[in-house]
Amino acid sequence: SFWKKAADLRKARWADVPLAMQRCLAERFVAHPDPEVRIIGTVPLARWNRIDELCALVRDEHAIVRKCAMYELGAVEPDPRVAQLAASLLPDAAGTPAAETLRTWVHHADRTSSAEVLEDLARGDHRFSIRSQAIALLASSGAVDGITRLMPLLADPPDVNWWVHLEL
């Protein structure tokens, strides 16, 4: 059955797959007609650092495939092409996919400019998921000055939710 095959795919030892086979499997994962297989395929693609294939899946027709591909792009070797892709997708993203896109962008972006961008997002983005994620990413990067400059946000009313206040 399909579910048995999917379970077997999830248990596969992807690190043991020879390089020549990785290329072939990467193409099959991206082109497979079943979105569940494409979702499962994002994990080995990330392990093999197959950035081009993951970037292709970020544009998949199924939202869950796009989300999984973006998440896995956050684990591959930093690449400015991924930072550019994530930055281009961030304005239209919402909720958890937006937070994953931001995390992926930070992982791949230039460290010098990312702190400033995160601070700007934390200060005024219309999406609370992005604002709180930006604060969390600033904190995890050790950007104490950026967090200190955001402390006046605690004096603002928390609007509909408390995400920004809780992160600060």
C-alpha positions in Angstrom: 0.0 0.0 0.0 1.0 3.6 -0.4 1.2 4.2 3.4 3.6 1.3 3.8 5.8 2.8 1.0 5.6 6.2 2.6 6.6 4.8 6.0 9.5 3.0 4.3 10.6 6.2 2.6 10.6 8.0 6.0 12.8 5.3 7.5 15.3 5.2 4.6 19.0 5.8 5.4 19.5 8.8 3.1 23.1 9.4 4.2 24.1 6.1 2.6 22.7 6.9 -0.9 25.6 7.3 -3.4 26.0 10.7 -5.0 24.9 9.5 -8.5 21.7 8.0 -7.0 21.1 11.2 -5.1 20.8 13.2 -8.3 18.3 10.7 -9.8 16.2 10.5 -6.6 16.2 14.3 -6.2 14.7 14.7 -9.7 12.1 12.0 -8.9 11.1 13.7 -5.6 10.5 17.0 -7.2 8.6 15.6 -10.1 6.6 13.0 -8.2 2.8 13.3 -8.7 2.0 12.6 -5.1 2.5 15.6 -2.7 3.1 13.2 0.2 6.2 11.9 -1.6 7.4 15.4 -2.3 6.9 16.3 1.4 8.9 13.2 2.4 11.5 14.0 -0.2 12.3 17.4 1.3 14.2 15.7 4.2 16.8 13.8 2.0 17.1 16.8 -0.3 18.2 18.9 2.7 20.6 16.2 3.9 22.1 16.1 0.5 22.2 19.9 0.3 20.1 19.9 -2.9 19.3 23.5 -2.8 18.0 23.9 -6.4 15.4 21.1 -5.9 14.3 22.5 -2.5 13.9 25.9 -4.1 11.7 24.3 -6.8 9.5 22.7 -4.1 9.1 26.1 -2.4 7.0 27.0 -5.5 5.0 23.7 -5.4 1.2 23.9 -6.0 0.5 22.4 -2.5 1.0 24.7 0.5 2.3 21.9 2.8 5.0 20.9 0.3 6.0 24.6 0.1 6.1 24.9 3.9 8.2 21.7 4.3 10.6 22.7 1.6 11.1 26.2 3.2 11.6 24.6 6.6 14.3 22.2 5.2 16.0 25.1 3.4 16.7 26.5 6.8 19.0 23.5 7.4 21.1 23.5 4.3 24.5 25.3 3.9 24.0 29.1 3.7 23.5 30.3 0.2 22.7 33.9 -0.9 20.3 32.5 -3.6 18.1 31.1 -0.8 18.2 34.4 1.1 17.0 36.1 -2.0 14.2 33.6 -2.6 13.1 33.8 1.0 13.1 37.6 1.0 11.0 37.6 -2.2 8.4 35.3 -0.6 8.3 36.9 2.8 5.9 39.8 2.0 3.1 37.5 1.0 3.6 34.8 3.7 1.5 34.5 6.8 1.4 32.5 10.0 3.8 29.6 10.5 5.0 29.6 6.9 6.0 33.3 7.3 8.0 32.6 10.5 9.8 29.7 8.7 10.5 31.9 5.7 12.0 34.5 8.0 14.1 31.9 9.9 15.3 30.5 6.5 16.2 34.0 5.3 18.2 34.8 8.5 20.1 31.5 8.1 21.1 32.4 4.5 21.3 36.2 4.7 24.4 38.4 5.3 24.8 38.7 9.1 25.6 42.4 9.0 22.4 43.5 7.4 20.0 40.9 8.9 20.0 42.4 12.4 18.9 45.7 11.1 16.1 44.1 9.0 15.0 42.0 11.9 14.8 45.1 14.1 12.7 46.9 11.5 10.4 43.9 11.1 10.0 43.6 14.9 9.2 47.3 15.2 6.5 47.6 12.6 5.5 44.6 10.5 1.7 44.1 10.3 2.0 40.4 11.0 2.5 39.6 14.7 4.0 36.2 13.8 6.8 38.0 11.9 7.3 40.6 14.6 7.7 38.0 17.4 9.8 35.8 15.2 12.1 38.7 14.4 12.5 39.4 18.1 13.3 35.8 18.8 15.9 35.6 16.0 17.5 38.8 17.3 17.7 37.4 20.8 19.1 34.1 19.6 21.8 35.9 17.6 22.9 37.8 20.6 21.9 41.2 19.2 21.5 42.8 22.7 21.5 46.4 21.3 18.7 45.6 18.9 16.6 44.1 21.6 17.3 47.1 23.9 16.2 49.4 21.2 12.9 47.5 20.9 12.1 47.7 24.6 9.9 50.8 24.2 7.5 48.5 22.4 6.5 47.2 25.8 4.9 50.6 26.6 2.6 50.1 23.5 -0.8 48.4 24.0 -0.6 44.8 23.0 -3.3 45.1 20.4 -5.2 41.9 19.8 -2.4 39.5 21.0 0.7 39.5 23.2 3.2 37.9 20.9 5.6 40.9 20.7 5.4 41.6 24.4 6.0 37.9 25.3 9.0 37.7 23.0 10.5 40.9 24.5 
